[in-house]
């Protein structure tokens, strides 16, 4: 459109387009724009290269991302915090934790301090690798560097511990959030409610759901399903039914998981007629 109207794109315009493609992992399109940029005689800058790096990272090509990162250095530019975080994410997304940690060390060796984005990215990588000890190390690294955990980082840690069966450690992170005045969100409670349900701690699931309601945090389909399951397991079928009705009233339409949870609740209560009626309603 810009070219059709006789407007000449500048480095900022090209970088914005490369970044847009990168955010969707469209590395071929990002590379095409990058090459077009060079043909115009405009010299790509560190933002151009970082966006291209991110495009490869989001398309599951960490080695290509590394190649782009090395080109930044060869062009006598200094990779910035965003560049390092993008490369850590490229490795972390593929579960390559050792490589991601190596980039962290390289980053600090170059005099660039990690931030909360770095920590969140590493926590996600730990979860993919299934290593509880590494989660502890990342949290310790954040503390030793004076990086204050936010809700996103805590959610990542809670989810990582839950996925590894470390329920008490997950709860400790939640307690830490409350002590530090960090407001939990729907992601926090979704992980806590579904995680406690999976290990049959239904009383905890109900407690978390009640806390979520008290905080007036919007309920998700996953939360409804887990809460329905939990209430049925603690013998509160009427509460499970009211949640199922509330869900539809609030425009959050049940899926197969929700219907199954509700049918199982009826079955547990011996209400097979209601279970069959619900099945026919699907």
C-alpha positions, 0 to 999 in steps of 0.5 A: 500500500505504501509503495502503491501510494508513492511512499518510501518505507524507512527502516522503522516501517520495514522493521515493523513488518518483519516484527509482525511476521515474526510474531506469527512465526512466518520466517519465510515472509520475514526473511523476504521483507528483510532481503527487500530491505537490503535491496533498497540500500537501507542497512538493517539494524539490530532491531531488524536482525532481532525480529528475524531471529525471533521469526526463526525461533517461533518457527521451531528453528533455534539453530537458524535463530542462532545464526542470525544472532551471530550475524548481529555480532559479526556486523559489529553490533551489540545484541541487546536485551531483546536479542538475547531473550529472543534467542533464549526463547528460541532454545527454550521453546524446543526444550533445549535448556542447556543451550538456553542457560548458555545464552544467559551466561553469554548475555551476562558475560557481555554485560547485559543483565537479564530481566523478568522476561528472561526468567519467565522464558527459562521457567517455561523451558524448565517445564518442557524439560521436566526438571524440578531442580532447574526451576529452583535454580531459575528462581534462585537466580532471579532472587540473587540478581534482584529481579522481582517476580511478577504474576506471569513468572509466578504462574509459570513457576506454579504450572511448572511445579504442578506438571512435575507433581511438586504440589507443595512447591506450587502452593508455596509460589502461590503463598509467595504471590499473596505475601508480595501483594501480587494479584493472581489472575485466571491463569493462576487459578486455572492451574491451581484448580485443575492441578489440585483436581488431578491429584484428587485434592478436591477440597483445595480445588473448591477453596481456590475456586471460591477465592477466584470468585471472591476476587471477581476474576473472570472464569474460563471454560477450563476453570468451570470444568475443573470446578464442576468436577471438584464440587461433585467429588465433595458431594455438592452436586447442586453447586456443580449444577449451578455452575453449569447453568451459570457458565451457559448464562455467562456466554461461556459455552460448555465443551466435551470436557465440561459435559463429561465432568457434569455427566460424571457428577450425575453418575456419582450421585446416582442420577443416571437419568440426568446424565442421559438427558445431558448426553442427549443435549450435547 
